[in-house]
């Protein structure tokens, strides 16, 4: 057991340095910055629950789904930021339900 612990303690810093070098040359886009950043459009609400319903149709190779988001308002605001990966779009909103 001590042998594995010692090996782990030696390898972890080396792996960390390699990972930093691997990702150091990455150019971050505006989308990378937006995803995960706490913006004024995100700070006013707190996510409580996601309900995801998905229907897969192999015949026409399509996926259809619905995502219901339940959140608590922390302070008044009119604009909510929710990020979607392309080609996902919001086609309906049921605000105030």
Secondary structure by P-SEA (a helix, b strand, c coil): caaaaaaaaaaaaaaaaaaaaaacccccccccccccccccccccccccbbbbbbbbbcccccccbbbbbbbbbcccccbbbbbbccccccccccccc
